[in-house]
């Protein structure tokens, strides 16, 4: 009996490792594709003043996994859109994500000196340059969306509105403001969920929703991908909290947080199951998030 259990555990471990390896390879490919698009769509190093372009590029090319571009490209693929057609959207959302990290690291916010093993933007340059680089990344993102040639009206307006809503006071920025207000205070579960849904979840959700809109998907498909994005955004935060031992863990306990994460993963996979085999990468991504250790 013990041998059977041991064999099952080893088989499950190998399966998880194989899935993680495949996902890592897919992330690497996506990152290369996204980086080429970002390099093309960001201001050139010859921009005047040159230090602003340098700071923008420093913030964007910081070694991130490119989770949001991955979701954009995979959601668009499920809806039948060619990868090359949605790269401006993937790049724009990653610019917004990069800007949010630059501002999040500032002394007035989380006051971090390092991110991903290297100096944060305000430490590499200076605080004023970091603020302006973040501002420039945000506005560049919407310039990219406005000038994109592979999306027609009224879909372009729908995409821009969705991304703006997810990025601003009704989304990520609102979540950051609420998070700062509640720092060093004991936050109740309902309030924590609201903060995380805005601060972390909105930009992940809109990566899926906007990709479906960009691809001209039917309303039902847009709704399914939006729901998937919401669940994945929640899952992303839950697993972060499990790894770090904060957030939901002190409120629910580690075991219940893990159980909740498993339910959220299953909901995410169920949301895209109607797409059939085309959604296999999105389902695998939910498993990858659930199983990650760092």
Secondary structure, DSSP 4 states (H G I P E B T S, - for coil): -HHHHHHHHHHHHHHHHHHHHHHHHHHHHHHHHHHHHHHHHSPPTTSSSHHHHHHHHHHHSS----HHHHHHHHHHHHTT--HHHHHHHHHHHHHHHHHHHHHHTSTTTT--SEETTEE-HHHHS-HHHHHHHHHHHHHHHHHHHHH-SS--TTHHHHHHHHHHHHHSTTTHHHHHHHHHHTTTS---HHHHHHHHIIIIIHHHHHHHHHHHHHTT--HHHHHHHHHHHHHHHHHHHHHHHHHHT-THHHHH-HHHHHHHHHHHHHHHHHHHHTTGGGGHHHHHHHHHHHH---
